[in-house]
Amino acid sequence: MRPTLYYQEDNNNGKSALRKLPPLNALRTFEAAARLSSFTGAAEELCVTHGAVSQQIRTLEGYFGRALFIRSHGKVFLNSAGSELLPVISDSLDRLEKITARLLPDRDTEILTVSSTISFASQWLIPRLPDFQKNHPDILVRLAPSRPFSTMGDGVDVAIRWGVTPVEGVEMEKLIDVDTFAACSPSLIYGDKPLRASQDLVNHPLIHDDDGQAWQTLLGELEVDYPDQSRGLFLADSGLALQVAVEGGGVIVAGSILAANDLAAGRLVIPFDCIIPHRKNYNFYYPKQSSDQRKIALFRSWIHEQAARYQRRAVDYSRYIVAA
């Protein structure tokens, strides 16, 4: 049986009429899935599960008695019926959104500016932000690039930094411990100059995303005398340094958070059984005088909760070590 929504209205003759409409929630889900060509993308946008999107689409297709999408190898495409329906639904939702914005009273939206490195934001923070926005839709999070700071000026509300950077008048709280280890492309393990033992490092360039401190620490742990570290590659951006390592440009001292995806995908491996636990950490910063601001207090509580969840699901990085 087709689910139907009826709306009663008066026609031009003053007689009562029933308007027959498809399920409106299903139409909204259809528009998102069609616009994004993805049920998964629609689920993320609407903050529901993939199964819920599939169910809404099946409901709508059941109503019309015909398919609206072509499903092929995990992808979805509109068929002729869906292509005919989409512009009508999109136009209706656009018009409804505009009139809703005009009729609703003004609502204050707070903007929270978060300063973070691009690498940390893309690998850890951004995938989790929808959860914060879902729970606090009246707070708009704006990401600002990370740069050295001595105050929390420049419109920054909170900051996330690697390592310890004490700042006067600013609270600093540990957020996430980070393990470090050497990492490289699998191609280096069995290449022209095989990287099978720690002493083999002297045959490969070292990739740095700091002033060399990370490699000094790891070389000490490995008891390797690397004669000339200055011939390595020094890159200011951690994401770029990791990409060079992925492409086989050398060996990097990687942090567990930023390297996690590349390790899981097999783009990087750990060549030696030497993992330094909790060598450094990411810290959370906010002005002491602004600690009672609602937007800062809510974000602070949320990000510490997210960090605690992440730490509880600690990954055993030893499984990525290549056996000698």
Residue pairs with C-beta under 8 A, 6 or more apart in sequence:
2 62
2 63
2 65
3 23
3 59
3 62
3 63
4 20
4 21
4 22
4 63
5 20
5 21
5 22
5 23
5 24
6 18
6 19
6 20
6 21
7 18
7 19
7 21
8 16
8 17
8 18
8 19
9 16
9 17
9 19
10 16
10 17
11 17
22 60
22 63
22 64
23 56
23 59
23 60
23 63
25 56
26 56
26 57
26 59
26 60
26 63
27 60
27 89
27 93
28 46
28 93
29 42
29 46
29 52
29 53
29 56
29 57
29 60
30 56
30 57
30 60
30 68
30 82
30 85
30 86
30 89
31 86
31 89
31 90
31 93
32 41
32 42
32 45
32 46
32 53
33 39
33 41
33 42
33 53
33 57
33 69
33 76
34 68
34 69
34 78
34 82
34 86
34 89
35 86
35 90
36 42
36 45
37 75
37 76
37 77
37 78
38 75
38 76
39 50
39 53
39 54
39 57
39 76
40 50
42 53
43 49
43 50
43 52
43 53
44 130
46 53
47 130
47 134
57 68
57 69
60 68
61 67
61 68
61 69
64 81
66 81
67 79
67 81
67 82
68 78
68 79
68 81
68 82
68 85
69 76
69 77
69 78
69 79
69 82
70 76
70 77
70 78
70 79
78 86
107 138
108 138
109 138
109 139
109 140
110 138
110 139
110 140
110 294
110 295
111 139
111 140
111 142
112 139
112 140
112 141
112 142
112 157
112 158
112 295
112 296
112 299
113 142
113 143
113 144
113 155
113 156
113 157
113 158
114 125
114 141
114 142
114 143
114 144
114 156
114 157
114 158
114 159
114 160
114 299
115 143
115 144
115 145
115 146
115 147
115 149
115 156
115 158
115 159
115 160
116 125
116 143
116 144
116 146
116 159
116 160
117 145
117 146
117 160
117 162
117 237
117 238
118 145
118 146
118 237
118 239
119 237
119 238
119 239
119 242
119 258
120 146
120 160
120 162
120 238
120 257
120 258
120 282
121 143
122 239
123 257
123 258
123 260
123 261
124 176
124 257
124 310
125 143
125 160
126 143
128 306
129 141
131 302
131 306
132 139
132 141
132 299
132 302
133 139
133 141
135 302
136 298
136 302
139 295
139 298
139 299
141 299
144 154
144 155
144 156
146 159
146 160
146 161
149 156
149 159
149 165
149 167
150 167
150 168
151 167
151 168
151 169
151 170
152 159
152 167
152 169
152 170
152 285
152 286
152 287
152 290
157 286
157 290
157 293
157 295
157 296
157 299
158 284
158 285
158 286
158 296
158 299
158 300
159 284
159 285
159 286
160 175
160 282
160 283
160 284
160 285
160 303
161 282
161 283
161 285
162 178
162 255
162 280
162 282
163 280
163 281
163 283
164 172
164 283
165 172
165 283
165 285
166 172
167 285
169 287
169 288
169 289
170 285
170 286
170 287
170 288
171 285
171 286
171 287
171 288
171 291
172 283
172 284
172 285
173 283
173 284
173 285
173 300
173 304
174 281
174 282
174 283
174 284
175 281
175 282
175 283
175 284
175 303
175 304
175 307
176 257
176 281
176 282
176 307
176 310
176 311
177 277
177 278
177 281
177 311
178 255
178 256
178 257
178 278
178 279
178 280
178 281
178 282
179 255
179 256
179 275
179 276
179 277
179 278
179 279
179 317
180 214
180 217
180 218
180 253
180 254
180 255
180 256
180 275
180 276
180 279
180 280
181 218
181 253
181 254
181 256
181 270
181 272
181 274
181 275
181 276
181 317
182 201
182 218
182 222
182 251
182 252
182 253
182 254
182 270
182 271
182 272
182 274
183 245
183 251
183 252
183 253
183 254
183 259
183 262
183 263
183 268
183 269
183 270
183 271
184 195
184 204
184 245
184 248
184 250
184 251
184 252
184 268
184 269
184 271
185 245
185 246
185 247
185 248
185 267
185 268
185 269
186 266
186 268
186 269
186 322
187 248
188 194
188 195
188 204
188 248
188 251
188 271
189 195
189 196
189 269
189 271
189 322
191 248
193 200
193 203
193 204
194 200
195 201
195 203
195 204
195 251
195 271
196 271
196 324
197 272
197 324
198 222
198 223
198 224
198 272
198 274
199 224
201 219
201 222
201 224
201 226
201 251
202 224
202 226
202 227
204 250
204 251
205 231
205 232
205 233
205 249
205 250
205 251
206 215
206 226
206 229
206 232
206 233
206 250
206 251
206 252
207 232
207 233
207 235
207 241
207 244
207 245
207 249
207 250
207 251
207 252
208 214
208 215
208 232
208 233
208 234
208 235
208 241
208 252
208 253
209 235
209 236
209 237
209 238
209 241
209 242
209 252
211 234
212 229
212 234
214 253
214 279
215 226
215 229
215 232
215 253
216 229
217 253
217 276
217 279
218 253
218 274
218 276
219 225
219 226
221 274
221 276
222 272
222 274
232 250
233 241
233 244
233 249
233 250
235 241
235 244
238 255
238 258
239 258
241 252
242 252
242 254
242 258
242 259
242 262
242 268
244 250
244 252
245 251
245 252
245 254
245 268
246 262
246 267
246 268
251 271
254 268
255 280
256 315
256 317
257 282
259 268
260 315
262 268
263 269
263 270
263 317
263 320
268 320
269 320
269 321
269 322
270 317
270 318
270 320
270 321
270 322
271 321
271 322
272 321
273 318
273 321
275 317
275 318
275 321
284 300
284 303
284 304
286 296
286 300
290 296
291 297
291 300
